[in-house]
């Protein structure tokens, strides 16, 4: 935090991520009240993460080839468009299911244009020596935003209603847009000795070539597989189903119970960032990340079958703590081991696994949940992720 550039990035990142989560909180609640569709909740997950699966490597290639600041600003523009669209349909009370689906897709495309270039920007700001700390703090910023999102979202809902709240939400994206206009980071500010040559963006060929190029990097491969499995089976699909979990637990006001469950998951991640960063605990090692992922799956399994509200809150807190711990560790290991001239593409491949494969968690938790119940679908999905983490542990 002694880096002035990192402080600015951290602050604007928190605000933009908070806006992202305020939009989720407001839109998911309104959509749930209007349609009562677990399948649409599952589609929300698919629409949010499918762009990461398809375009994360391309986004990393763009960050390798062009100025990452401008790519991030394009993502912010799409976020603002999505919030304005929600506001229009809330105001006119004319939202239809296909319109909600279209806005969710725009929101997902905004995210893929933001996350990978932002990780490239982190490397430019702090360099390799302090990258682990920067990645962990940025992950903590995400949980801080998730924690603040329900609180701020609830406040603006009470004060302005869904329409006013979602329109106001567009303002939280602007500080990042404005700071990036002249932030002294990116390709043209790198020293000549460490500047990587610019390569053409080749779409699908970039994905195939990057997969071939990392075969000899066992740390990268293992972390991509670990994060990919966690995302494929579970991801954050349970967040869009949280109104259902809150209703089933039957604890007081459903809206307050819903916000508290989201806040517990976020508070666990925030707590992990504070403890691990402040105490210097858990140095990044592949096996440590695997054990943490195994424990994360166990915490979510218990949450999925908890029939007492306070038990559910406690295990969501633990799940948030463990998720930040293993995800930040995996991302740090990948960035530190990535070849400089392919860093954007390698980070993009990691994001394709850790974020893009969350697309299928919308199927495993959402769509299957509409058939067998969300408690069973989440519990079985978490167990499947644990099996992959256990399998990686027994490999050499």
C-alpha positions in Angstrom: 0.0 0.0 0.0 3.0 2.3 0.1 2.9 2.4 -3.8 0.8 5.5 -4.7 -0.2 3.8 -8.0 -1.4 0.7 -6.2 -3.4 2.8 -3.7 -5.2 4.5 -6.6 -5.7 1.2 -8.3 -7.0 -0.5 -5.1 -9.4 2.3 -4.3 -10.9 2.6 -7.8 -11.0 -1.2 -8.1 -13.0 -1.5 -4.9 -15.5 1.1 -6.1 -15.9 -0.5 -9.5 -16.2 -4.0 -8.0 -18.7 -2.7 -5.5 -20.7 -1.3 -8.3 -20.6 -4.7 -10.0 -21.9 -6.3 -6.9 -24.6 -3.7 -6.2 -25.9 -4.4 -9.7 -26.0 -8.1 -8.9 -27.8 -7.6 -5.6 -30.4 -5.3 -7.1 -30.9 -7.1 -10.4 -31.0 -10.6 -9.0 -33.5 -9.5 -6.3 -35.8 -7.8 -8.8 -35.5 -10.7 -11.3 -36.2 -13.3 -8.6 -39.3 -11.4 -7.4 -40.6 -11.0 -11.0 -39.8 -14.5 -12.5 -39.1 -16.9 -9.5 -37.0 -19.0 -11.9 -34.0 -21.0 -10.6 -33.2 -21.7 -14.3 -32.9 -17.9 -15.0 -30.6 -17.7 -11.9 -28.5 -20.5 -13.6 -28.5 -18.5 -16.8 -27.2 -15.5 -15.0 -24.2 -17.5 -14.0 -23.7 -18.8 -17.6 -24.1 -15.3 -19.1 -21.7 -13.8 -16.6 -18.9 -16.4 -17.1 -19.2 -17.7 -20.6 -17.4 -14.6 -22.0 -14.5 -15.4 -19.7 -14.4 -19.0 -21.2 -14.5 -17.7 -24.8 -12.5 -14.5 -24.6 -10.2 -14.5 -21.6 -7.1 -15.5 -23.6 -8.1 -12.9 -26.3 -8.4 -10.3 -23.6 -5.0 -11.2 -22.3 -3.6 -11.0 -25.9 -5.2 -7.5 -26.2 -3.4 -6.5 -23.0 -0.1 -7.9 -24.4 -0.6 -6.1 -27.7 -2.3 -2.8 -26.7 -2.6 -0.5 -23.7 -4.3 -2.4 -20.9 -5.7 0.8 -19.5 -7.9 1.4 -22.6 -9.1 -2.2 -22.6 -10.2 -1.8 -19.0 -12.0 1.5 -19.9 -14.0 -0.3 -22.6 -15.1 -2.8 -20.0 -16.3 0.0 -17.7 -18.3 1.5 -20.5 -20.2 -1.8 -21.0 -20.9 -2.0 -17.2 -22.4 1.4 -17.3 -24.6 0.5 -20.4 -25.8 -2.6 -18.5 -26.8 -0.6 -15.4 -28.6 2.0 -17.5 -30.5 -0.8 -19.3 -31.6 -2.3 -16.0 -32.7 1.2 -14.9 -34.8 1.7 -18.0 -36.7 -1.6 -17.7 -37.2 -1.2 -13.9 -38.6 2.3 -14.4 -41.0 1.2 -17.2 -41.8 -2.1 -15.4 -41.5 -3.8 -18.8 -38.7 -6.2 -18.1 -39.1 -9.5 -20.0 -37.0 -12.6 -19.5 -35.2 -12.3 -22.9 -34.3 -8.7 -22.0 -32.9 -9.7 -18.7 -30.8 -12.4 -20.4 -29.4 -9.9 -22.9 -28.3 -7.4 -20.2 -26.7 -10.3 -18.3 -24.6 -11.1 -21.4 -23.5 -7.5 -21.7 -22.5 -7.5 -18.1 -20.4 -10.7 -18.6 -18.6 -9.2 -21.6 -17.7 -6.1 -19.5 -16.1 -8.3 -16.9 -13.8 -10.2 -19.4 -12.6 -6.8 -20.7 -11.7 -5.8 -17.2 -10.2 -8.6 -15.2 -7.2 -10.0 -17.2 -5.9 -6.5 -18.3 -6.3 -5.4 -14.6 -4.0 -8.2 -13.5 -1.5 -7.1 -16.2 -1.7 -3.6 -14.8 -1.0 -4.9 -11.3 2.3 -6.4 -12.5 3.2 -3.1 -14.1 2.5 -1.2 -10.9 4.3 -3.2 -8.3 6.6 -5.6 -10.3 7.4 -9.2 -9.5 8.9 -8.7 -6.0 5.6 -7.6 -4.4 3.2 -9.2 -6.8 2.0 -11.8 -4.3 1.0 -9.1 -1.9 -0.7 -7.0 -4.6 -2.7 -10.0 -5.9 -3.8 -10.9 -2.4 -4.8 -7.3 -1.6 -6.6 -7.1 -4.9 -8.5 -10.3 -4.1 -9.3 -8.8 -0.7 -10.6 -5.7 -2.4 -13.0 -7.9 -4.4 -14.3 -9.4 -1.1 -14.4 -5.9 0.5 -16.6 -4.8 -2.5 -18.8 -7.9 -2.2 -19.2 -7.1 1.5 -20.0 -3.4 0.9 -22.2 -4.2 -2.1 -25.2 -5.6 -0.2 -24.9 -2.8 2.4 -24.7 0.0 -0.1 -27.2 -1.8 -2.4 -29.7 -2.1 0.5 -29.2 1.6 1.4 -29.9 2.9 -2.1 -32.8 0.5 -2.5 -34.4 1.9 0.6 -33.6 5.5 -0.3 -34.1 5.5 -4.1 -35.8 2.2 -5.0 -34.5 -0.3 -7.6 -34.6 2.2 -10.5 -32.8 5.1 -8.7 -30.3 2.7 -7.1 -29.2 1.1 -10.3 -28.9 4.4 -12.1 -26.8 5.9 -9.2 -24.7 2.7 -9.4 -23.2 3.9 -12.7 -21.3 6.6 -10.9 -19.2 4.2 -9.0 -17.5 3.0 -12.2 -16.3 6.5 -13.1 -13.3 6.9 -10.8 -11.5 4.0 -12.4 -12.3 5.3 -15.9 -11.0 8.8 -15.0 -7.8 7.5 -13.2 -6.8 5.3 -16.1 -6.9 8.3 -18.5 -3.4 9.3 -17.4 -2.2 6.6 -15.0 1.6 6.2 -15.7 1.5 2.4 -16.3 1.3 0.1 -19.2 3.4 -0.9 -22.2 4.9 2.5 -23.1 6.0 3.1 -19.4 7.9 -0.2 -19.1 11.7 -0.2 -19.1 13.1 -1.3 -22.4 15.0 -4.2 -20.8 11.8 -5.8 -19.5 9.3 -4.7 -22.2 7.9 -7.7 -24.0 7.6 -7.7 -27.8 4.1 -7.1 -29.1 2.5 -10.1 -30.7 -0.6 -10.2 -33.0 -3.9 -11.2 -31.5 -4.9 -14.5 -33.0 -8.1 -15.6 -31.3 -8.5 -19.3 -31.0 -4.9 -19.9 -32.1 -3.7 -18.0 -29.0 -5.6 -20.4 -26.7 -4.1 -23.5 -28.4 -0.6 -22.0 -28.6 -0.7 -21.0 -24.9 -1.8 -24.4 -23.8 1.1 -25.9 -25.7 3.6 -23.4 -24.3 2.7 -24.0 -20.6 3.1 -27.8 -20.8 6.5 -27.7 -19.3 5.5 -25.4 -16.4 4.0 -27.8 -13.8 3.1 -25.1 -11.4 1.0 -23.2 -14.0 -0.6 -26.5 -15.2 -1.6 -27.6 -11.7 -3.0 -24.2 -10.6 -5.0 -24.0 -13.9 -6.5 -27.4 -13.3 -7.2 -26.7 -9.6 -8.9 -23.4 -10.2 -10.7 -24.8 -13.3 -12.2 -27.6 -11.3 -13.4 -25.3 -8.5 -15.0 -23.0 -11.1 -16.4 -25.8 -13.3 -18.3 -27.5 -10.5 -19.1 -24.6 -8.0 -17.7 -21.2 -9.0 -19.9 -18.6 -7.5 -23.2 -20.1 -8.8 -24.6 -20.3 -5.3 -24.6 -16.5 -5.1 -27.3 -16.2 -7.7 -29.3 -18.9 -5.8 -28.9 -17.1 -2.5 -32.4 -15.8 -2.4 -33.6 -19.4 -2.5 -31.2 -20.5 0.2 -32.4 -17.5 2.4 -36.1 -18.4 1.8 -35.5 -22.1 2.6 -33.7 -21.3 5.9 -36.8 -19.3 7.0 -35.0 -16.9 9.3 -36.7 -13.5 9.7 -37.1 -11.1 6.8 -36.0 -12.9 3.6 -34.4 -9.8 2.1 -32.3 -9.2 5.2 -31.4 -12.9 5.5 -30.4 -12.8 1.8 -28.0 -9.9 2.3 -26.5 -11.4 5.4 -25.7 -14.6 3.6 -23.9 -12.7 0.8 -22.1 -10.6 3.4 -20.9 -13.6 5.4 -19.2 -15.1 2.3 -17.6 -11.7 1.5 -16.5 -11.2 5.2 -14.7 -14.5 5.1 -12.6 -13.4 2.1 -11.9 -10.0 3.7 -10.8 -11.7 6.9 -8.5 -14.0 4.9 -6.8 -11.0 3.2 -6.3 -9.2 6.5 -4.9 -12.3 8.3 -2.7 -13.6 5.5 -1.4 -10.2 4.5 -0.8 -9.0 8.0 0.7 -12.2 9.4 2.7 -13.3 6.4 1.1 -16.7 6.7 0.7 -19.5 4.1 3.5 -18.7 1.6 2.4 -19.7 -1.9 3.0 -23.3 -2.7 1.0 -25.6 -5.1 0.2 -28.2 -2.4 -1.0 -25.5 0.1 -3.4 -24.2 -2.5 -4.7 -27.7 -3.1 -5.4 -28.3 0.6 -7.1 -25.0 0.9 -9.3 -25.8 -2.1 -10.2 -29.2 -0.5 -11.3 -27.4 2.7 -13.3 -24.9 0.8 -15.3 -27.6 -0.9 -16.0 -29.2 2.5 -17.2 -25.9 3.9 -19.6 -25.4 1.0 -20.9 -29.0 1.3 -21.8 -28.4 4.9 -23.4 -25.0 4.1 -25.6 -26.6 1.3 -27.2 -29.0 3.8 -27.3 -26.7 6.9 -30.8 -26.4 8.3 -30.0 -23.7 10.8 -29.4 -20.1 9.7 -26.4 -19.5 12.0 -24.7 -22.7 10.8 -25.1 -21.6 7.3 -23.6 -18.1 8.1 -20.6 -19.7 9.8 -19.7 -22.1 7.0 -20.2 -19.4 4.4 -17.7 -17.3 6.3 -15.3 -20.2 6.3 -15.9 -20.8 2.5 -15.1 -17.1 1.8 -11.9 -17.3 3.8 -10.7 -20.4 2.1 -11.7 -19.3 -1.4 -9.7 -16.1 -1.3 -6.8 -18.0 0.2 -6.4 -20.7 -2.5 -7.5 -18.5 -5.5 -5.1 -15.6 -4.7 -2.3 -18.2 -4.1 -3.0 -19.9 -7.4 -3.1 -16.6 -9.3 0.2 -15.4 -7.8 1.9 -18.7 -8.6 0.8 -18.5 -12.3 1.8 -14.8 -12.7 5.2 -15.4 -11.2 5.9 -18.4 -13.3 4.5 -17.0 -16.6 7.1 -16.1 -19.4 7.2 -12.2 -19.7 6.4 -12.2 -23.4 3.3 -14.3 -22.9 2.2 -13.1 -19.5 -1.1 -11.7 -20.7 -2.0 -14.9 -22.6 -1.0 -17.1 -19.7 -3.1 -15.0 -17.2 -5.9 -15.1 -19.7 -5.7 -18.9 -19.8 -5.8 -19.0 -16.0 -8.8 -16.7 -16.0 -10.4 -18.9 -18.7 -10.2 -21.8 -16.2 -10.8 -20.0 -12.9 -13.5 -17.6 -14.2 -14.7 -18.9 -17.6 -15.4 -22.5 -16.4 -17.9 -21.0 -13.9 -20.2 -21.0 -16.9 -20.8 -24.7 -16.3 -21.3 -24.2 -12.6 -24.5 -22.4 -13.6 -25.6 -25.8 -15.1 -24.4 -28.0 -12.2 -25.8 -25.7 -9.5 -28.6 -23.8 -11.3 -30.2 -25.9 -13.9 -29.7 -29.2 -12.1 -30.8 -27.5 -9.0 -34.2 -26.8 -10.7 -34.5 -30.6 -11.0 -33.1 -32.0 -7.8 -33.1 -29.0 -5.5 -30.3 -26.4 -5.0 -29.2 -27.9 -1.8 -28.3 -31.3 -3.4 -26.9 -29.7 -6.5 -24.5 -27.4 -4.6 -23.5 -30.2 -2.2 -22.7 -32.7 -5.0 -20.9 -30.0 -7.0 -18.7 -29.1 -4.1 -17.9 -32.8 -3.5 -16.8 -33.2 -7.2 -14.4 -30.2 -6.8 -13.0 -31.8 -3.7 -12.3 -35.0 -5.6 -10.2 -33.1 -8.2 -8.2 -31.3 -5.5 -7.6 -34.6 -3.7 -6.5 -36.2 -7.0 -4.0 -33.4 -7.6 -2.6 -33.9 -4.0 -1.7 -37.5 -4.7 0.1 -36.7 -7.9 3.9 -36.2 -7.8 
